[in-house]
Amino acid sequence: MARPRRKDRTEPDGRQLKITLGDLRSTGVRDLIVFCQDYRCSHIIKLPAAYVDQWPDGIRISQLEPQFVCISCGMRGSNIVAGSNSTEKAILPRPVN
């Protein structure tokens, strides 16, 4: 017999429910990378651990995303990913020599 399909958990506004900062910290990742929600802007900023550690463990990344306002285009909302070394190498600009 097939297992019943699990309904995806979402925030009240319909966004996908994401991991808590406490769960993220338990994996050893403490930095976050924040992307502007407007794909045409594509502004990216890395939040260092010293900044992220000010927030309590129980906050979900999906709760933080609507709180950010892009300093480049002024749009409210963001997409946030964990700032592990492999993620940073893949998406952040490389220094020009």
C-alpha positions, 0 to 999 in steps of 0.5 A, a space after each residue: 500500500 502506498 504511503 499517504 503524501 505528506 503535505 508540505 509545511 508552510 508559513 501562514 503567508 504560504 512560503 515554505 517553512 525552513 530550518 531554525 537557526 538553532 538547527 543550522 548552528 548544530 550543523 556548524 554553519 553560522 553565516 547566512 547569505 541573503 539574496 534580494 527577492 527581485 531576480 533583476 536586482 540580484 543583490 547578495 550580502 553575506 551576514 557573518 556569524 557575529 551578526 547572525 548569532 544575535 538572533 535566538 535559536 528558535 527563529 526560522 530562516 523563513 521568518 527572517 526572509 520577509 524582514 529584509 529590505 534590499 539596499 540596492 533596489 528597495 524591495 522588501 523580501 529575500 531568499 536566505 541560504 546557509 553560508 557554508 564554504 561550498 555555497 560561498 564558492 559557488 555563488 559569491 563573486 571572486 576577487 579580481 587579481 
